Amino acid sequence: MIDVHFVPTPNGHKVSIMLEETGVAYRLIAYDMLGGDHLKPEFRRVNPNHRLPAILDHDPIGGGGVPFAVFESGAILLYLSDKAGGAFMPADPRRRSLAQQWLMWQMAGLGPMHGQAHHFIRYAPEGQDYGIARYGNEARRLLAVLDRRLGEAEYLAEEYSVADMATWPWVRATRAIALSLDPYPNIGRWFEAVGARPAVMRGTEVKNAPNLSSLRPTLTPEQWSNLFGENMLKGSEG
Ligand SMILES: N[C@@H](CCC(=O)N[C@@H](CS)C(=O)NCC(=O)O)C(=O)O
């Protein structure tokens, strides 16, 4: 059994999609991020970085009977692939490298840059023109890169892999920053195909009750501090 410390965000949905794809038994432990659940000291034994998602595997790879924690959504996808005998990582070495490259690209590029675009467009105090332009441009640039890749290949690593599972929920989230996918026909084709997979549907329906769905959600000062301010710092530093 795998405990998934979870919020229904793109990073959380990567993991719920992979668990649905592989059929591994899991239970969700829902976190109230606005309430600062992820800042509690006891969460540190699962994720030293105080971010979601993270998993605790009670029947880990390698046995030993000691539960094993994994953090960082990309590392969780790779761990779950190993656990499922290499599922959704291509066996062919060249495709395998492609899956690793596009997974790293998602983790180091698309996720963080789109995350900053979400921050400046939706959560930062109004009037942050520089941040909105910088991360909005980068978000669009990365979509153009993705569109070009998906014009060359049906899936990022030619076959469906963890790289698609990592990327798809972030493309889905572009609706929250009012970024149209119309200029990206190859993304549109791939987005439909991946989204039609039953496991992807189940994985995103899981706890799919985003309470932050409006373009500019209203946060209380306490909630803002838990996500972006003093409380957030205290949670990681304390
Ligand atoms: N690189 C990390 C990012 C994790 C992350 O930032 N998660 C967000 C939710 S999607 C979070 O925990 N936010 C809480 C906060 O910023 O305080 C991953 O991919 O797992």
The ligand as a Tripos MOL2 file, in Angstrom:
@<TRIPOS>MOLECULE
LIG
   20    19     1     0     0
SMALL
NO_CHARGES

@<TRIPOS>ATOM
      1 N1          9.1480   20.1470   -7.7460 N.3       1 LIG1
      2 C1          8.1180   19.7350   -6.8330 C.3       1 LIG1
      3 C2          7.1300   20.8730   -6.6810 C.3       1 LIG1
      4 C3          6.1650   20.5930   -5.5540 C.3       1 LIG1
      5 C4          5.3000   21.7900   -5.2510 C.2       1 LIG1
      6 O1          5.7240   22.9640   -5.3390 O.2       1 LIG1
      7 N2          4.0710   21.4990   -4.8670 N.am      1 LIG1
      8 C5          3.1280   22.5250   -4.5300 C.3       1 LIG1
      9 C6          1.7250   22.0320   -4.8290 C.3       1 LIG1
     10 S1          1.5850   21.6530   -6.5320 S.3       1 LIG1
     11 C7          3.1970   22.8320   -3.0510 C.2       1 LIG1
     12 O2          3.4460   21.9560   -2.2560 O.2       1 LIG1
     13 N3          2.9660   24.0770   -2.6920 N.am      1 LIG1
     14 C8          2.9270   24.4620   -1.3270 C.3       1 LIG1
     15 C9          3.5800   25.7750   -1.1000 C.2       1 LIG1
     16 O3          4.0560   26.3760   -2.0640 O.co2     1 LIG1
     17 O4          3.6570   26.1760    0.0500 O.co2     1 LIG1
     18 C10         7.4330   18.4850   -7.3770 C.2       1 LIG1
     19 O5          7.3640   18.3690   -8.5860 O.co2     1 LIG1
     20 O6          7.0050   17.6310   -6.5800 O.co2     1 LIG1
@<TRIPOS>BOND
     1     1     2 1
     2     2     3 1
     3     2    18 1
     4     3     4 1
     5     4     5 1
     6     5     6 2
     7     5     7 1
     8     7     8 1
     9     8     9 1
    10     8    11 1
    11     9    10 1
    12    11    12 2
    13    11    13 1
    14    13    14 1
    15    14    15 1
    16    15    16 2
    17    15    17 1
    18    18    19 2
    19    18    20 1
@<TRIPOS>SUBSTRUCTURE
     1 LIG1         1 GROUP 0 **** ****
